[in-house]
């Protein structure tokens, strides 16, 4: 029986890199014409692996994939995959955890700079023929200001020296893990929110972190504070943020990710002058996209050849009697 791999969607303009890597298996590659659940469930029926970027790989899709051994995410977060159901069915779920660290840290710093300099309205007004230095509030001087990190994983840690290079004081609240060198520890979330001149989010989206930036968190922040999110849109309660920005309860927000994503065309956040939006692009560069596709497809090749990728999201499945593909090496 020939090997078949379903690509639900892909980060680059074409899945050429994935095809090249999968050709080492002689695999037939099927690219989904759309990412709706019914289409993916129909296509998944006879595949050995699924590669997905943003498409939702639901329990219905996984249940239909009766011979699938692995689901590979072309990205870091796996909140678009029903990992619990994949584990129950004996499928190994993989991701690519560190392909875009520099890109996201750079994009985050860019958003901090642009937001603090009130760049959005100034650029738009100048492009439209204006020349008004007083169009926005006076820009914020970042030197000496406090950058509060909510999350100090790989990307959060990469942001630290970038922020320190422009003179910012970096603080974090690390429950259960060591505070990175050069970062001041604060005792809890309330203190983190209260100290922040800029609050930058770098958490995965889990049931525990969903909506962590809610009405009470925003109320704890300074009226002059800025919020930056390049992690996951679901970390922020969007209605609460919209109201806080419109009421001037915080000074501004820069979002590369939103909930929902994309925002509806008429959403109020799109029209607020103290908001900068980018279309979930922080991860992207000519280098990172190639790495991402190559590593994700490589994870599939590894599993289907019986070896274990380094980035298994659901390691419990490896001890499951229902593990699909008993040739997988656990060491």
C-alpha positions as CSV (number, residue, x, y, z in Angstrom):
1,X,0.0,0.0,0.0
2,X,1.5,3.4,-1.0
3,X,2.0,6.1,1.5
4,X,-0.4,9.1,1.4
5,X,-0.1,12.4,3.1
6,X,-2.8,15.1,3.4
7,X,-1.7,18.7,3.6
8,X,-4.7,20.7,4.9
9,X,-3.0,24.1,4.4
10,X,0.5,25.5,4.3
11,X,2.4,28.7,5.3
12,X,4.1,29.4,2.1
13,X,2.5,30.1,-1.3
14,X,3.0,26.5,-2.4
15,X,3.8,23.3,-0.5
16,X,6.9,22.6,-2.6
17,X,9.2,22.1,0.3
18,X,6.8,19.6,1.9
19,X,6.5,17.7,-1.4
20,X,10.3,17.6,-1.7
21,X,10.8,16.2,1.8
22,X,7.9,13.7,1.4
23,X,9.3,12.5,-1.9
24,X,11.9,10.6,0.1
25,X,9.1,8.3,1.1
26,X,7.6,8.1,-2.4
27,X,4.5,9.5,-0.8
28,X,1.4,10.7,-2.6
29,X,0.6,14.2,-1.5
30,X,-2.9,15.5,-1.4
31,X,-3.5,19.2,-0.9
32,X,-6.9,20.1,0.5
33,X,-8.9,22.5,-1.8
34,X,-10.5,24.0,1.3
35,X,-10.2,23.7,5.1
36,X,-13.8,23.1,6.1
37,X,-14.3,20.2,8.4
38,X,-16.4,18.1,6.0
39,X,-13.8,18.4,3.2
40,X,-10.9,17.5,5.5
41,X,-12.8,14.5,7.0
42,X,-13.5,13.2,3.5
43,X,-9.9,13.5,2.4
44,X,-8.5,12.0,5.6
45,X,-10.1,8.6,5.2
46,X,-7.1,6.9,3.6
47,X,-4.1,9.0,4.6
48,X,-1.1,7.9,6.7
49,X,-0.3,11.4,7.9
50,X,-1.8,14.9,8.1
51,X,0.2,18.1,7.9
52,X,-1.6,21.2,9.0
53,X,-0.9,24.9,9.5
54,X,-3.9,26.9,10.6
55,X,-6.7,24.5,9.6
56,X,-8.7,22.9,12.5
57,X,-8.0,19.2,12.7
58,X,-11.1,18.3,14.8
59,X,-12.3,15.0,16.3
60,X,-14.4,14.5,13.3
61,X,-11.4,14.7,11.0
62,X,-9.3,12.5,13.2
63,X,-12.0,9.9,13.6
64,X,-12.3,9.7,9.8
65,X,-8.5,9.2,9.4
66,X,-8.6,5.5,10.2
67,X,-5.1,4.7,9.2
68,X,-3.4,8.0,10.1
69,X,-0.3,7.6,12.3
70,X,0.7,11.2,12.8
71,X,-0.5,14.8,12.7
72,X,2.2,17.4,12.1
73,X,1.7,21.0,12.9
74,X,3.6,23.5,10.8
75,X,4.0,25.8,13.7
76,X,4.5,25.9,17.4
77,X,1.0,26.0,19.0
78,X,-1.3,23.0,18.6
79,X,-4.6,24.6,19.7
80,X,-6.0,23.9,16.2
81,X,-5.6,20.2,16.7
82,X,-7.7,18.0,19.0
83,X,-4.6,16.5,20.6
84,X,-6.6,14.6,23.2
85,X,-8.6,12.8,20.6
86,X,-5.4,12.1,18.5
87,X,-3.8,10.6,21.6
88,X,-6.9,8.4,22.2
89,X,-6.7,7.2,18.6
90,X,-2.9,6.4,18.9
91,X,-1.7,9.2,16.6
92,X,1.6,11.0,17.3
93,X,1.2,14.8,17.2
94,X,4.3,16.9,16.4
95,X,5.1,20.6,16.1
96,X,8.0,22.8,15.2
97,X,8.8,24.6,18.4
98,X,11.8,26.9,17.6
99,X,11.8,27.8,13.9
100,X,10.9,31.4,14.2
101,X,12.2,32.7,17.5
102,X,14.1,35.6,16.0
103,X,11.3,36.6,13.7
104,X,8.7,36.7,16.4
105,X,11.0,38.5,18.9
106,X,11.9,41.1,16.1
107,X,8.2,41.6,15.2
108,X,7.3,42.0,18.9
109,X,10.0,44.7,19.3
110,X,8.9,46.4,16.1
111,X,5.3,46.6,17.4
112,X,6.5,48.0,20.8
113,X,8.5,50.7,18.9
114,X,5.7,51.5,16.5
115,X,3.0,51.6,19.2
116,X,5.1,53.7,21.5
117,X,5.9,56.2,18.7
118,X,2.2,56.3,17.7
119,X,3.2,55.3,14.2
120,X,0.0,53.9,12.8
121,X,-2.1,57.2,12.7
122,X,1.0,59.2,11.7
123,X,1.9,57.0,8.8
124,X,-1.8,56.9,7.6
125,X,-2.2,60.7,7.8
126,X,1.1,61.4,6.0
127,X,0.3,58.9,3.2
128,X,-3.1,60.6,2.8
129,X,-1.4,64.0,2.3
130,X,-1.3,65.3,5.8
131,X,1.6,66.6,7.9
132,X,0.4,66.9,11.5
133,X,2.9,66.4,14.3
134,X,0.1,66.9,16.8
135,X,-2.2,64.2,15.4
136,X,-1.5,61.7,18.2
137,X,-0.5,61.9,21.9
138,X,3.1,62.6,22.5
139,X,5.2,59.4,21.9
140,X,6.4,57.4,24.8
141,X,10.1,57.3,25.7
142,X,10.9,53.6,26.1
143,X,14.3,54.0,27.9
144,X,13.6,53.5,31.6
145,X,10.1,52.0,31.0
146,X,9.1,48.6,32.2
147,X,8.5,45.7,29.8
148,X,6.5,43.0,31.6
149,X,6.7,39.6,30.1
150,X,3.8,37.2,30.5
151,X,5.7,34.0,29.5
152,X,9.4,33.5,29.3
153,X,9.8,30.6,27.0
154,X,12.0,30.7,23.9
155,X,10.5,33.8,22.3
156,X,10.0,35.7,25.6
157,X,13.7,35.1,26.4
158,X,14.7,36.2,22.9
159,X,12.9,39.5,23.5
160,X,14.8,40.3,26.7
161,X,18.1,41.4,25.2
162,X,16.3,43.3,22.4
163,X,14.3,45.3,25.0
164,X,17.3,45.8,27.2
165,X,19.2,47.2,24.2
166,X,16.8,50.1,24.0
167,X,17.0,50.7,27.7
168,X,13.9,49.0,29.0
169,X,13.7,47.3,32.4
170,X,12.3,43.8,32.0
171,X,10.2,42.1,34.6
172,X,8.4,38.7,34.7
173,X,6.3,36.6,36.9
174,X,7.6,33.0,36.7
175,X,5.5,30.6,38.7
176,X,7.5,27.4,39.0
177,X,10.4,28.3,36.8
178,X,13.6,30.3,37.3
179,X,13.5,34.0,36.2
180,X,15.9,34.6,33.3
181,X,19.2,36.4,34.1
182,X,18.9,40.2,34.1
183,X,15.1,40.1,34.6
184,X,13.5,41.3,37.8
185,X,10.9,38.9,39.3
186,X,7.6,40.2,40.5
187,X,5.4,38.3,43.0
188,X,2.3,37.6,41.0
189,X,0.1,38.5,38.0
190,X,-1.5,41.5,39.7
191,X,2.0,43.0,40.3
192,X,3.1,42.2,36.8
193,X,0.1,44.0,35.3
194,X,0.4,47.0,37.6
195,X,4.1,47.5,36.8
196,X,3.8,47.2,33.1
197,X,4.4,50.1,30.8
198,X,4.4,47.5,28.0
199,X,2.9,44.1,28.6
200,X,4.0,41.5,26.1
201,X,2.3,38.1,25.8
202,X,4.3,34.9,25.2
203,X,2.1,32.1,26.5
204,X,0.7,29.0,24.7
205,X,-3.1,28.9,24.5
206,X,-4.5,26.4,27.0
207,X,-7.6,26.1,29.1
208,X,-5.7,27.8,31.9
209,X,-4.4,30.7,29.8
210,X,-7.5,31.4,27.6
211,X,-8.8,34.9,28.3
212,X,-6.0,35.6,30.9
213,X,-6.1,39.2,29.8
214,X,-9.6,39.9,30.8
215,X,-11.5,42.9,32.3
216,X,-9.7,42.6,35.7
217,X,-6.3,42.3,34.2
218,X,-6.8,45.4,32.0
219,X,-8.2,47.3,35.0
220,X,-5.0,46.5,36.9
221,X,-2.8,48.1,34.2
222,X,-1.8,51.8,34.0
223,X,-3.9,54.1,31.8
224,X,-0.6,54.8,29.9
225,X,0.3,51.1,29.4
226,X,0.5,49.3,26.1
227,X,-0.4,45.7,25.3
228,X,1.4,43.6,22.7
229,X,0.3,40.1,21.7
230,X,2.3,38.0,19.2
231,X,1.4,34.7,20.8
232,X,-2.3,33.6,20.5
233,X,-5.4,35.7,20.1
234,X,-7.3,33.6,22.7
235,X,-5.1,34.8,25.5
236,X,-7.1,38.1,25.3
237,X,-10.8,38.7,25.9
238,X,-11.4,40.7,22.8
239,X,-14.6,42.5,24.0
240,X,-12.9,43.6,27.2
241,X,-9.8,44.9,25.4
242,X,-12.0,46.7,22.9
243,X,-13.8,48.5,25.6
244,X,-10.7,49.3,27.6
245,X,-9.0,50.8,24.5
246,X,-12.1,52.8,23.5
247,X,-12.5,54.2,27.0
248,X,-8.8,55.1,27.4
249,X,-8.3,52.6,30.2
250,X,-5.1,51.6,28.6
251,X,-3.2,53.6,26.0
252,X,-2.9,51.2,23.1
253,X,-2.5,47.7,21.8
254,X,-0.6,46.0,19.0
255,X,-1.9,42.6,18.0
256,X,-0.5,40.1,15.5
257,X,-3.1,37.6,16.6
258,X,-6.7,38.1,17.5
259,X,-9.8,36.2,18.6
260,X,-11.6,35.7,16.3
261,X,-9.0,35.5,13.6
262,X,-9.3,37.2,11.3
263,X,-11.3,39.9,12.8
264,X,-14.5,40.7,10.9
265,X,-14.0,43.6,8.5
266,X,-16.2,45.9,10.5
267,X,-14.8,45.0,13.9
268,X,-14.4,48.0,16.2
269,X,-10.8,47.2,16.9
270,X,-9.9,47.8,13.3
271,X,-10.9,51.4,13.5
272,X,-9.4,52.5,16.8
273,X,-6.5,54.9,16.4
274,X,-4.6,53.4,19.3
275,X,-4.5,49.9,17.8
276,X,-2.0,48.4,15.5
277,X,-2.9,45.1,13.7
278,X,-0.8,42.8,11.7
279,X,-2.2,39.6,10.0
280,X,-0.6,36.8,12.1
281,X,2.7,37.3,10.2
282,X,5.2,37.6,13.0
283,X,6.5,34.1,12.3
284,X,7.2,34.7,8.7
285,X,10.5,35.3,6.8
286,X,12.2,33.8,3.8
287,X,14.3,31.7,6.1
288,X,11.6,30.7,8.7
289,X,9.0,29.5,6.2
290,X,11.4,27.2,4.5
291,X,12.6,25.8,7.9
292,X,9.0,25.4,9.1
293,X,7.9,23.4,6.1
294,X,11.0,21.3,6.1
295,X,10.9,20.4,9.8
296,X,7.2,19.6,9.8
297,X,7.4,17.3,6.8
298,X,10.6,15.8,8.3
299,X,8.6,14.9,11.4
300,X,6.2,13.0,9.3
301,X,9.0,11.2,7.5
302,X,10.5,10.2,10.8
303,X,7.3,8.8,12.2
304,X,6.4,6.9,9.1
305,X,9.9,5.4,9.0
306,X,9.6,4.2,12.6
307,X,11.7,6.8,14.4
308,X,10.7,9.3,17.0
309,X,10.8,13.0,16.3
310,X,12.2,15.3,19.0
311,X,9.1,17.4,19.1
312,X,6.3,15.0,20.2
313,X,3.5,17.1,21.7
314,X,1.6,14.1,23.2
315,X,4.4,11.8,24.6
316,X,1.8,9.7,26.5
317,X,0.7,8.2,23.3
318,X,4.0,6.4,23.0
319,X,3.1,4.1,25.9
320,X,-0.4,3.6,24.6
321,X,-1.4,0.0,23.5
322,X,-3.3,1.8,20.7
323,X,-0.3,3.5,19.3
324,X,-0.5,3.3,15.5
325,X,2.7,2.1,13.9
326,X,4.3,-0.2,16.4
327,X,7.6,0.3,14.6
328,X,8.1,3.7,16.3
329,X,11.3,3.7,18.4
330,X,10.6,5.2,21.8
331,X,14.2,6.1,22.8
